[in-house]
Amino acid sequence: MDAVTPLREPPVASMRQTTLKYAAEQEWKSGRPLPAELWHRLADADLFTWAATEQAARFPSGGESFRPPLLKTAAPAAAVDDVALAAPSAPRTIRRPLESSIFEGNISELPLWALTEKHAIPRVKVRDEKTGVGRLVVNEKALIRVVTLPEKTLEDGSVAQPHVEITANALYGFPTMFAARVLAIVLERARQRPSTFLESEVINISRYEIALRLGYKPSAIGRSTYESIERALDALMSTALHFRSSWYVKSSQKRANFVKATGLIAAYQFYDDRKERQAELPDLVPPDISRSYVRLSDVLLASLREGYYHGIDVDYLNSLSSPLAERLYLYLAKRDGDGRAVYKETLSLLATKVCIQATKPSKIWRDLELALKRLSTPLRLPTGTTRQFLRSYRYDKESQTVEAHFFTKKHELALQAAGKQGTLLPET
């Protein structure tokens, strides 16, 4: 692919206007009138008259829907940002505070992640025939992992046996939860730019920006930090994924018979962070591959474009400080919606979904309980807010069923009546 000539650094206002004009052009090319929130943004950037003139010229007989709205005043910047950054199912409430990032539904659901470095690159001890000294080598057989899921009855009445085959690279191993956090930060960057959200598979972001969102202090960011980020991206890029009756396609509302992906990201490129660390990379339209970037894979991008994702809180994810709690949060966040108060899952299936290697129920529950307790405890975030994801949890030993209890509107009102609203809501 030919390199794109780097854009000169324009003033912030000029870059914002360029971005908004591009967003308007995309709407018009699709034959659609501009949405209300974009009109507010255009007005705030002194582009309302330009947009009204352009839309009238392009759609002279478009009817009432193509007439610009009557705006008494430009929408306050903070209110507009709230609308733009909120995930579709992530309102600012106790249950779901305003969430800055998203995570694709299939990779939240399916057991693609390794919880520890030991599980990421499985090794086996072999003994040297000449010296008799034992040493650890990569267990190549364990680099191929096949997970069989419960049978599902399809729309035509047939029964399918879903399974996922994951083949890791011997050098980089299976993606860890650190890699999942890196991916969440990349998707957060895409989500922060709603005018170009998922227009391109290329997302401009530097290693330095990723490191800051991971929680590293600027003084602690160095070569080892960058190498960890690159290894995480290498694992995301090199892991081959085969889905049989297990990859959900939102447009058809069915699970595809077979989907093959060579990775969750297709490529990445980082340049000199000494030049790019001074400020966030500008919102380049179109994205500029001569600047640092991460490119999403076709399979992941297609699912995201169909809207198969849910909101997640990166600050909360970073604060959990437990790979299993992080994995459980991503899994349960997908199910915390539609007013659901309780989610039930058998212990064995939940262990499979969240990548627990143990097989004994007592050991599985011991690990799960620690993670559930973490999700049910108020955590103080770096932003100064307090977040508690689960209201409570329960384990029925006899049926070996785990219950996760979410906050609902009823619980929000009860907390507000008790004067405890501020303990779980972002502070303003």
Sequence and secondary structure as in RCSB ss.txt:
>XXXX:A:sequence
MDAVTPLREPPVASMRQTTLKYAAEQEWKSGRPLPAELWHRLADADLFTWAATEQAARFPSGGESFRPPLLKTAA
PAAAVDDVALAAPSAPRTIRRPLESSIFEGNISELPLWALTEKHAIPRVKVRDEKTGVGRLVVNEKALIRVVTLP
EKTLEDGSVAQPHVEITANALYGFPTMFAARVLAIVLERARQRPSTFLESEVINISRYEIALRLGYKPSAIGRST
YESIERALDALMSTALHFRSSWYVKSSQKRANFVKATGLIAAYQFYDDRKERQAELPDLVPPDISRSYVRLSDVL
LASLREGYYHGIDVDYLNSLSSPLAERLYLYLAKRDGDGRAVYKETLSLLATKVCIQATKPSKIWRDLELALKRL
STPLRLPTGTTRQFLRSYRYDKESQTVEAHFFTKKHELALQAAGKQGTLLPET
>XXXX:A:secstr
           HHHHHHHHHHHHHHHHHHTT    HHHHHHHHHTT HHHHHHHHHHH TT  GGGS    SS  
 HHHHHHHHHS TT  SSSSS    EEEEHHHHHS   BSSHHHHS EEEEE TTT  EEEEE GGGGEEEEE  
 EE TTS EE  EEEEE BTTTBS BHHHHHHHHHHHHHHHT GGGTTTSSEEE  HHHHHHHHT  GGG SHHH
HHHHHHHHHHHHH EEEEEEEEEETTTTEEEEEEEES SEEEEE   HHHHSSS     SS  TTS EEEE HHH
HHHHHTT EEEE HHHHHHS  HHHHHHHHHHHTTS TT  EEEEEHHHHHHHTT    SHHHHHHHHHHHHHHH
TS EE TTS EE  EEEEEEETTTTEEEEEE  HHHHHHHHHTT GGGTS   
